């Protein structure tokens, strides 16, 4: 295990001052309480957090989030609409408060944008220019089910620095060369962590895992190892049509999803010139699969809804060895039709005769 360091709350401003010499910092900011209430009456938190640019004069408005933010991490690497021009001016950003569900999603996004025949230069540049400062979850929302995807509520890889909140400060762990450089520059504010503080972190991690496991068990989520079998055997299930009757094709589940990545290319007119733009696309849109000749292999809404699940739980496990779902629950919160991915998987598992173990 690499050495662990300690950052006291009194040194928090010094830490941010160190970072802003080289990076534009983004920190969580509370935006209200619109989260879904726990259907089991557990009184889980409902506060929402978004990432905001750090301004030292407004530090009192910023906080350290106990769970993931509203927006998925992909919003820093691909944009809902962007002109495909030079990538030379991309700013260097440090994002604080990223959770393990978001870190996992980068495995899917990296596969799509970096590991194909050609890597995407825009995505690549932004990844290189980002300092990821993740954090342990100290709480969870009703919709969180990362453990059901076998993703812990605390990071173990994929970060530059990780912060574990303690009672009077943070335990800091470096996960990359960039992280080591920050530690080296701030030696005076990062003393080595004591055995007592390291032990406290482990206790907090064990407690959040225990509580989240109990929550997921209440929802009776099918085991991860069965999900590919469930969606494949349920291909002709009436469940898809039943759920699709409520879908309004808004695309919210796709746009809020950490791992969704589909896009289309178009041309927009800017003044007297036409420039190529990239737009996020959504498989729930009616024309998602429509081709130039007019044919549409996913003509019906239930087919597009089914396609979303097949992509996540069949295509990616088959080709990458990973499910394309991190259990963040954003799609559940954003859906105006109250379509719950956990309920859909549970219904499919019952129909297939697979019980939770």
Secondary structure, DSSP 8 states (H G I E B T S, - for coil): ---EEEEEGGGHHHHHHHHTTT-EEEEEEEEEE-----TT------EEEEEEE--GGGGGGEE--SS--SS-GGGGTS-SEEE----TT---EEEEEE-HHHHHHHHHHHHHHHSSSS--HHHHHHHHTEEEEEE--S---TT--GGGGT--SS-SSS-SEEEEE-SSEEEEEE-SHHHHHHHHHTTTT-EE--HHHHHHHHHHHHHHHHHHHHHHHHHT---GGGHHHHHHHTTT-THHHHHHTT-----HHHHH-SS---EEEEEEEETTEEEEEEEE--TTSTTTTB-TTS-BTT-SHHHHHHHHHHIIIIIHHHHTSS-S-----HHHHH-TT---HHHHHHHHHHHTT----
